Amino acid sequence: MTAVLKQTYSRRAQNHKNPAAKALLETIERKRSNLCVSVDVTKQADFLRIIDVVGPYVCLVKTHVDVIEDFDCSVIERLKELSVKHDFQIFEDRKFADIGNTVALQYSSGVYKIASWSHITNAHPVPGPSIISGLSSVGLPLGRGLLLLAEMSTKGSLAVGSYTEEAVRMARGNRDFVIGFIAQRRMDGVGLLEGESSPDEDFLVLTPGVGLDAKGDSMGQQYRTPREVIVESGCDVIIVGRGIYGKDNAADPEAVRAQAKRYREEGWKAYQERVGGAV
């Protein structure tokens, strides 16, 4: 286990210069929660209701605003209000995957103007380093952070091997803006060439595919427990969606609240086990 993994979130926050990374780590420590809830619903009323219910228990809310069928600008204003009310960061799961000029426009402009409200976003590394330079030209002046998709939690994912290694190398070359990865394990040492070392490397790892009650779904998603993710794989934030708000989009707020609390407790317990007496 690397030295970083034995450090508390608050200690690690001191190591990060990127405002989004620092804010996320400080939020995790302050709320004693490494839980991110992924809110993937198609109606704004459901979207906002779920976030208001789970907000007290999460450090981060992951959104896909482009699936909201009745989207208008008031959704973003309300989302920002809830972020302040419940003290969480916002992560728009946009998965940018185009050339630098195009992603800069997608990030800054259009209907959603993602950079204006989302503290963190993510991108596929497949276009090469230009995707980072394009996004950072917009996000870095605003204090935003970028995650690269180094691995995915779906069965048969192609984000493996040399692809993952190249993603990590790209991140190392852009540490001012790239704050970590969407991945299933820590990336410490991955992609290092002969003679290279990275002893002080501390990228955040946010991990989807976390579940306490199921091992997978009909769409190829695979689930692991919070302990498997945090302790055994050394990841930092667990991402949970339907496992918390179910198939009925939080029709029973008390049940959703109970599940959010359950996942927060399991995630934090795993973190405490990982860092031992440092907490």
C-alpha positions as CSV (number, residue, x, y, z in Angstrom):
1,M,0.0,0.0,0.0
2,T,1.4,3.4,-1.0
3,A,2.1,6.1,1.5
4,V,-0.7,8.2,-0.1
5,L,-3.3,5.6,0.8
6,K,-2.4,5.9,4.5
7,Q,-3.0,9.7,4.5
8,T,-6.2,11.3,5.5
9,Y,-8.3,13.2,3.0
10,S,-7.5,16.4,4.8
11,R,-3.8,15.7,4.7
12,R,-4.0,15.0,1.0
13,A,-6.0,18.2,0.4
14,Q,-2.8,20.1,1.4
15,N,-0.9,18.4,-1.5
16,H,-3.2,19.5,-4.2
17,K,-3.0,22.9,-5.9
18,N,-6.0,22.5,-8.2
19,P,-9.0,24.2,-6.4
20,A,-11.5,21.5,-7.5
21,A,-9.4,18.7,-6.1
22,K,-8.7,20.6,-2.9
23,A,-12.4,21.5,-2.5
24,L,-13.5,17.9,-3.0
25,L,-11.0,16.4,-0.5
26,E,-12.0,19.1,2.1
27,T,-15.7,18.4,1.5
28,I,-15.1,14.6,2.0
29,E,-13.3,15.3,5.3
30,R,-15.8,17.9,6.5
31,K,-18.9,15.7,5.8
32,R,-17.2,12.4,6.6
33,S,-18.5,11.1,3.3
34,N,-16.7,9.6,0.3
35,L,-20.0,9.0,-1.5
36,C,-20.9,10.4,-4.9
37,V,-24.5,9.8,-6.1
38,S,-25.0,9.5,-9.8
39,V,-28.4,11.0,-10.6
40,D,-29.4,9.7,-14.0
41,V,-33.1,10.5,-14.5
42,T,-35.0,12.2,-17.3
43,K,-37.3,14.6,-15.5
44,Q,-36.1,17.7,-13.7
45,A,-38.5,17.2,-10.8
46,D,-37.1,13.8,-10.1
47,F,-33.5,15.1,-10.6
48,L,-33.9,17.9,-8.1
49,R,-35.9,15.8,-5.6
50,I,-33.3,13.0,-5.5
51,I,-30.4,15.5,-5.0
52,D,-32.3,17.3,-2.2
53,V,-32.8,14.0,-0.4
54,V,-29.3,12.6,-0.8
55,G,-27.5,15.9,-0.5
56,P,-26.7,15.8,3.2
57,Y,-24.9,12.4,2.8
58,V,-22.7,13.0,-0.2
59,C,-19.5,14.8,-1.1
60,L,-20.3,14.9,-4.8
61,V,-23.3,14.7,-7.1
62,K,-22.7,13.3,-10.6
63,T,-25.0,14.5,-13.3
64,H,-25.9,13.8,-16.9
65,V,-27.9,17.0,-17.6
66,D,-28.3,16.1,-21.3
67,V,-30.7,13.3,-20.5
68,I,-33.2,15.6,-18.7
69,E,-36.1,15.9,-21.2
70,D,-37.6,19.0,-19.7
71,F,-34.3,20.8,-19.1
72,D,-34.2,24.6,-18.8
73,C,-31.7,27.0,-17.2
74,S,-33.6,26.9,-13.9
75,V,-32.4,23.4,-13.4
76,I,-28.8,24.6,-13.1
77,E,-29.7,27.4,-10.9
78,R,-31.5,25.1,-8.5
79,L,-28.6,22.6,-8.7
80,K,-26.2,25.3,-7.6
81,E,-28.5,26.3,-4.8
82,L,-28.6,22.7,-3.6
83,S,-24.9,22.4,-3.8
84,V,-24.6,25.3,-1.3
85,K,-27.4,24.1,0.9
86,H,-26.1,20.6,1.3
87,D,-22.3,21.4,0.9
88,F,-21.4,19.1,-2.0
89,Q,-19.4,19.5,-5.2
90,I,-20.9,19.0,-8.7
91,F,-19.5,16.5,-11.3
92,E,-21.0,16.7,-14.8
93,D,-20.2,13.3,-16.3
94,R,-19.9,14.6,-19.9
95,K,-17.2,12.2,-21.1
96,F,-15.8,14.6,-23.7
97,A,-14.1,12.8,-26.6
98,D,-13.3,15.2,-29.4
99,I,-10.6,17.5,-30.7
100,G,-9.4,20.4,-28.5
101,N,-11.3,23.2,-30.2
102,T,-14.5,21.3,-30.2
103,V,-14.4,20.2,-26.6
104,A,-13.6,23.8,-25.6
105,L,-16.8,24.9,-27.2
106,Q,-18.8,22.0,-25.8
107,Y,-17.5,22.8,-22.3
108,S,-18.0,26.6,-22.4
109,S,-21.0,27.1,-24.7
110,G,-24.1,25.6,-26.1
111,V,-27.2,24.9,-24.0
112,Y,-25.5,23.7,-20.9
113,K,-22.4,25.9,-20.4
114,I,-20.9,23.1,-18.2
115,A,-17.8,25.0,-17.2
116,S,-19.9,27.7,-15.5
117,W,-21.3,25.4,-12.9
118,S,-19.7,22.0,-12.8
119,H,-16.6,21.8,-10.4
120,I,-15.4,18.7,-12.1
121,T,-15.9,17.0,-15.5
122,N,-14.3,14.1,-17.3
123,A,-13.0,13.1,-20.7
124,H,-11.9,10.1,-22.7
125,P,-8.2,10.2,-23.5
126,V,-8.7,8.7,-27.0
127,P,-8.1,12.0,-28.9
128,G,-4.7,12.5,-27.2
129,P,-3.4,15.4,-25.2
130,S,-5.2,18.0,-27.2
131,I,-8.4,17.2,-25.4
132,I,-6.8,18.2,-22.2
133,S,-5.4,21.5,-23.6
134,G,-8.8,22.3,-25.1
135,L,-10.7,21.7,-21.9
136,S,-8.1,23.3,-19.6
137,S,-8.2,26.5,-21.7
138,V,-11.8,26.9,-20.4
139,G,-11.7,25.2,-17.1
140,L,-8.4,26.0,-15.5
141,P,-9.1,29.8,-15.3
142,L,-12.3,28.9,-13.5
143,G,-10.6,26.6,-11.0
144,R,-12.2,23.5,-12.4
145,G,-10.8,20.0,-12.5
146,L,-10.7,17.1,-15.0
147,L,-10.9,13.4,-14.6
148,L,-9.6,11.0,-17.3
149,L,-11.4,7.8,-18.0
150,A,-8.6,5.3,-17.4
151,E,-10.9,2.3,-16.8
152,M,-14.6,1.6,-16.9
153,S,-16.8,-0.7,-14.9
154,T,-18.7,-2.4,-17.7
155,K,-18.0,-5.9,-18.9
156,G,-15.8,-6.0,-22.0
157,S,-14.5,-2.4,-21.6
158,L,-11.6,-1.6,-24.0
159,A,-10.1,0.8,-21.5
160,V,-7.4,-1.6,-20.4
161,G,-3.6,-2.2,-20.9
162,S,-1.7,0.3,-23.0
163,Y,-4.8,2.5,-23.3
164,T,-4.9,2.9,-19.5
165,E,-1.2,3.5,-19.4
166,E,-1.4,6.3,-21.9
167,A,-4.2,7.9,-20.0
168,V,-2.0,8.0,-16.9
169,R,0.9,9.5,-18.8
170,M,-1.3,12.2,-20.2
171,A,-2.5,13.0,-16.7
172,R,1.1,13.3,-15.4
173,G,1.8,15.8,-18.1
174,N,-1.1,18.0,-17.0
175,R,-1.3,17.9,-13.3
176,D,-2.5,21.5,-13.0
177,F,-5.8,20.5,-14.5
178,V,-6.1,16.7,-14.4
179,I,-6.9,15.8,-10.8
180,G,-7.5,12.1,-11.2
181,F,-9.3,9.2,-12.9
182,I,-12.4,7.3,-13.3
183,A,-10.9,3.9,-12.7
184,Q,-11.3,0.6,-10.8
185,R,-8.0,0.8,-8.9
186,R,-5.2,3.2,-8.1
187,M,-3.0,4.3,-10.9
188,D,0.2,4.8,-8.9
189,G,3.1,3.7,-11.1
190,V,1.0,2.8,-14.1
191,G,2.6,3.7,-17.4
192,L,6.0,4.7,-16.0
193,L,8.8,4.1,-18.4
194,E,12.1,2.5,-17.4
195,G,14.0,4.8,-15.1
196,E,11.0,7.0,-14.3
197,S,9.5,7.3,-10.8
198,S,6.6,9.2,-9.2
199,P,7.0,8.9,-5.5
200,D,4.7,11.9,-4.6
201,E,2.0,11.1,-7.1
202,D,-1.5,11.7,-5.7
203,F,-4.3,11.4,-8.3
204,L,-7.8,11.0,-7.0
205,V,-9.6,7.8,-8.1
206,L,-13.4,7.9,-8.4
207,T,-15.0,4.5,-8.9
208,P,-18.4,3.6,-10.4
209,G,-19.9,0.2,-10.2
210,V,-20.4,0.1,-6.4
211,G,-23.3,-1.9,-4.9
212,L,-24.2,-3.6,-1.7
213,D,-27.1,-5.6,-2.9
214,A,-26.3,-6.7,-6.5
215,K,-23.3,-7.9,-8.5
216,G,-24.4,-6.6,-11.9
217,D,-27.3,-5.6,-14.2
218,S,-28.6,-6.6,-17.6
219,M,-26.6,-3.9,-19.3
220,G,-23.2,-5.3,-18.4
221,Q,-22.6,-3.1,-15.3
222,Q,-20.5,-4.9,-12.7
223,Y,-20.7,-4.0,-9.0
224,R,-18.2,-4.2,-6.1
225,T,-18.7,-3.4,-2.4
226,P,-17.4,-0.1,-0.9
227,R,-14.8,-2.1,1.0
228,E,-13.5,-3.8,-2.2
229,V,-13.2,-0.4,-3.8
230,I,-11.7,1.7,-1.0
231,V,-9.6,-0.8,0.9
232,E,-8.7,-3.5,-1.6
233,S,-8.3,-1.3,-4.7
234,G,-7.3,1.9,-3.0
235,C,-9.9,4.2,-4.6
236,D,-11.1,7.4,-3.1
237,V,-14.7,8.0,-3.9
238,I,-17.5,5.5,-4.4
239,I,-20.1,6.3,-7.1
240,V,-23.6,4.9,-6.6
241,G,-26.8,5.5,-8.5
242,R,-29.7,3.2,-8.7
243,G,-28.5,1.4,-5.6
244,I,-29.6,4.4,-3.7
245,Y,-32.7,5.8,-5.4
246,G,-34.0,2.7,-7.1
247,K,-36.1,2.2,-10.2
248,D,-38.9,4.4,-9.0
249,N,-36.8,7.6,-8.9
250,A,-37.0,8.2,-5.2
251,A,-40.8,7.9,-4.9
252,D,-40.1,7.0,-1.2
253,P,-37.8,9.7,0.1
254,E,-37.2,7.9,3.5
255,A,-36.0,4.8,1.8
256,V,-33.6,6.8,-0.4
257,R,-32.4,8.7,2.7
258,A,-31.8,5.4,4.5
259,Q,-29.8,4.0,1.5
260,A,-27.7,7.1,1.1
261,K,-26.9,7.0,4.8
262,R,-26.0,3.3,4.5
263,Y,-23.6,3.8,1.6
264,R,-22.0,6.8,3.3
265,E,-21.4,4.8,6.4
266,E,-20.0,1.8,4.5
267,G,-17.7,4.0,2.5
268,W,-16.4,5.9,5.5
269,K,-15.9,2.7,7.5
270,A,-13.8,1.3,4.6
271,Y,-11.7,4.5,4.5
272,Q,-11.1,4.3,8.3
273,E,-9.9,0.8,7.9
274,R,-7.5,1.8,5.1
275,V,-5.9,4.7,7.0
276,G,-6.0,3.0,10.4
277,G,-5.2,5.3,13.3
278,A,-4.6,8.4,11.1
279,V,-8.3,9.4,11.2
